Amino acid sequence: MTEDQRLTLVRAVHTAIYVVMAGSAFVLLYAGVTGAHGVWLWVAGGLMSVECVVFIASGMRCPLTAVAQANGAERRGVSDTFFPERLTRHTLRVFAPIIAVAALLLAARALGLGWA
C-alpha cells in the first residue's frame, strides 16, 4: 500500500469515527434534554465513554491525527479527515461542553433530581 493510499484510508476511517462520535454526543444531549431512552442511548454512551478514555490517554489529542501526519497529511497540506481543518480545529472546544452538559442532564435524570 502506498503512502497516498494509507493516508486516504486513515482520513476515511477518521472521518467516519468523527461523524459517529459527533452523532453520539448529540444523541446523549437529546436524551438528557428529552428523557428519551433505548438501546441507542446505551450504544452512544458506550462509544462516547471509549472515545473519552482514548482521548484522555492520548494527551487530549486524537491518536489518528498522529497517524495521518505520519502518512504525510501535513506535508501535503491536507487535514487528518475529509472535513476542512478549520471545521475540525475546534472539536474539543465544541464537543466537550456538549458531552459535559449531556452527562449532567443524564445523571440528574437517573438520580431523579430537578426538572430533568
Phi, psi and omega per residue, in radians:
M1 nan 2.319 -3.135
T2 -1.374 2.904 3.112
E3 -1.077 -0.680 3.097
D4 -1.061 -0.757 3.135
Q5 -1.164 -0.724 3.101
R6 -1.088 -0.759 3.128
L7 -1.098 -0.743 3.106
T8 -1.092 -0.726 3.118
L9 -1.129 -0.801 3.132
V10 -1.078 -0.782 -3.140
R11 -1.111 -0.680 3.136
A12 -1.160 -0.802 3.125
V13 -1.111 -0.765 -3.122
H14 -1.119 -0.709 3.105
T15 -1.105 -0.769 3.133
A16 -1.090 -0.772 3.122
I17 -1.115 -0.717 3.125
Y18 -1.032 -0.804 -3.133
V19 -1.107 -0.791 -3.141
V20 -1.111 -0.747 -3.129
M21 -1.200 -0.680 3.084
A22 -1.110 -0.760 3.088
G23 -1.070 -0.714 3.131
S24 -1.113 -0.691 3.115
A25 -1.073 -0.757 -3.130
F26 -1.271 -0.535 3.037
V27 -1.093 -0.784 3.139
L28 -1.120 -0.730 3.111
L29 -1.134 -0.760 3.111
Y30 -1.034 -0.801 3.138
A31 -1.123 -0.665 3.120
G32 -1.151 -0.669 -3.117
V33 -1.338 -0.743 -3.004
T34 -1.699 -0.365 -3.054
G35 1.473 0.075 3.101
A36 -1.099 2.596 3.130
H37 -2.671 2.913 -3.137
G38 2.797 -3.043 -3.129
V39 -1.038 -0.684 -3.129
W40 -1.010 -0.552 3.116
L41 -1.177 -0.739 3.116
W42 -1.171 -0.667 3.107
V43 -1.122 -0.847 3.130
A44 -1.069 -0.732 3.114
G45 -1.119 -0.737 3.098
G46 -1.120 -0.796 3.108
L47 -1.074 -0.750 -3.121
M48 -1.183 -0.625 3.092
S49 -1.095 -0.800 3.112
V50 -1.092 -0.769 3.133
E51 -1.044 -0.759 3.137
C52 -1.117 -0.755 3.117
V53 -1.088 -0.803 3.132
V54 -1.080 -0.776 -3.112
F55 -1.107 -0.803 3.135
I56 -1.149 -0.759 -3.137
A57 -1.135 -0.394 -3.131
S58 -1.688 0.316 3.107
G59 1.258 0.639 3.120
M60 1.089 0.596 3.113
R61 -2.465 2.374 -3.123
C62 -1.169 2.242 -3.137
P63 -1.129 -0.430 3.127
L64 -1.258 -0.379 3.048
T65 -1.105 -0.773 3.122
A66 -1.113 -0.671 3.120
V67 -1.140 -0.746 3.112
A68 -1.103 -0.731 3.131
Q69 -1.147 -0.661 3.103
A70 -1.131 -0.400 3.128
N71 -1.765 0.313 2.960
G72 1.659 0.260 -3.106
A73 -1.043 -0.869 -3.116
E74 -1.167 -0.719 -3.114
R75 -1.076 -0.595 3.139
R76 -1.553 -0.101 3.129
G77 1.273 0.546 3.118
V78 -2.018 2.768 3.112
S79 -1.317 2.933 3.098
D80 -1.448 -0.068 3.006
T81 -2.244 -3.135 3.050
F82 -1.517 -0.004 3.026
F83 -1.456 2.676 3.065
P84 -1.096 2.489 -3.107
E85 -1.048 -0.596 -3.134
R86 -1.130 -0.378 3.083
L87 -1.426 -0.711 -3.052
T88 -1.561 -0.199 -3.095
R89 -1.023 -0.544 -3.055
H90 -1.844 0.405 -3.082
T91 -0.933 -0.862 -3.098
L92 -1.108 -0.763 -3.130
R93 -1.156 -0.492 -3.137
V94 -1.490 -0.872 -2.987
F95 -1.463 -0.473 3.119
A96 -1.034 -0.828 3.097
P97 -1.140 -0.637 3.119
I98 -1.088 -0.803 -3.132
I99 -1.156 -0.716 3.142
A100 -1.120 -0.801 3.121
V101 -1.096 -0.759 3.122
A102 -1.045 -0.776 -3.139
A103 -1.101 -0.741 3.108
L104 -1.113 -0.779 3.122
L105 -1.109 -0.756 3.124
L106 -1.142 -0.688 3.098
A107 -1.125 -0.743 3.117
A108 -1.081 -0.728 3.100
R109 -1.119 -0.754 -3.112
A110 -1.121 -0.600 -3.118
L111 -1.572 -0.086 3.132
G112 1.229 0.560 -3.095
L113 -1.674 2.567 2.980
G114 0.946 -2.665 -3.093
W115 -1.251 -0.363 -3.104
A116 -1.159 nan nan
